[in-house]
Amino acid sequence: MADLALQFGGDLMVSASGDLAVLDDQALVQQRVLRRLLTNPGDYIWQLGYGAGLGQFIGQPAALSLMAGLVRAQMRREPQVMQSPPPTVSMSMADDGTVNATVSYVDAATGQTASLSFSI
């Protein structure tokens, strides 16, 4: 079943034909992972442990190992991500203070390795 394309913090996307855009399986998992990593813990009252809350680190001194640990912990909770082999997380800081994150994981539905890169 297809889901609507809705990037975290954005609006619904429109397809080339003017209809609401839908995602394929791999893009859907990436959308779910990004939502999980950027959602603050406690924001979903029905699932208080959901979310890594990476946005809380914006404007703070970088704690790359803490951030990577939060990502790994949340990736273990994501049902769409295979746990063997475990997801890998890489964090680096740019000269301007931006933290760049790359998460590689195996999609549980397709068995394909996927990678998601984003900045904090």
N, C-alpha and C positions, 0 to 999 in steps of 0.2 A: 504494500500500500504506500503510495507516494504521500509525502508531507509537503506543506507549503514552504517556500524559501523565505526564511526570516532570519537574517543575520542578527546576532546579539546586539541590542541597542539600536537597531535600525527598523525600517519599515518593511512590510511585505514587498517582495519583488514582483515585477511584471515581466511576462515573457514577451518575445518578439511579436506574438500575435495579439498582445494586449490583455491576455488572460493572466490570472495569478500564476506565478512560476512555481513549479514543483521541483523537488530535488531527487537525484538518483540515490542509490543506497549509500555510496561512499561519501557523498556530500552531506547527506543526512547525518551520518555518524560524526563527521567533522563539525557540523553545526551543533550537535548534542554535546560533544566534548568541549567546544569553545564556551558554550552556555554554562556547562558545569564548572569550568575553570574560572569564569569571570563572575559567577553568582556568589554573593556574600553568604556565608553560613548563617542559617537562621532566617533568611529571607523567604523561604518556602515554609510556611507554618506547618504544613502537613508532612514535611520531610526536613527536619532541622539540621541534619548532618550533610545536606546536599550543598555543594559548592566549595571551591577553594578560596574565593574572595581575593583573587590576585589584584583587583583594583585598589585594595587598601594599601598597596605598596607604592602607589604613585605619589611622588613628592617626598618619599621617605628614603633614608639611606638604604642602599641595595643590600639585601640579604639573600644572595643567590641560592645558597644551600637550603635555607628555609623555604623559599619559593619552590625550588625543585622538589623538596620533600612533600609540600602541599599538593603539587601536581601529581606526583607518584601515588599519594594516598587516594586522591580522587579518581585517578585512572583505574585503581583497583576496584572502585565501587561502580564503575560504568559497565553495565551489562553488555553493551555493544562492542566492548574491547576484550580481546582474548588475554588471558593472564599468563599464558605460556606460549611463546617467550614473553617476558614482562616488558611493558612499555619502557622506552628510554626517553630521558628528559635531558635537554641541554639548555643551559642558561648562559648568556654572555651579556656584558655591558658595553654599550657603544660609548664613544667619547662624549656625547652629549647627555649621558646619564640614562638613556633609554635602555631598558632590559629587553633583549631579544630571546624568545623562547622557541624551541623546536621540540615537538613531542612526536616520537615515532611509535607506532603500535600496529597490531594485527587486528583487522576488522573481523569480528566474530561471525558475521553473516557470510562474508565472501572469502575469508581466509587470506586476503591480500594485505600486504604491508602498506600502511598509509602514514603520511607525515603531515603535521600541522604546524605552521610557523606563525607567530604573532609577536607583537611588541607590547610592552607594558610601560 
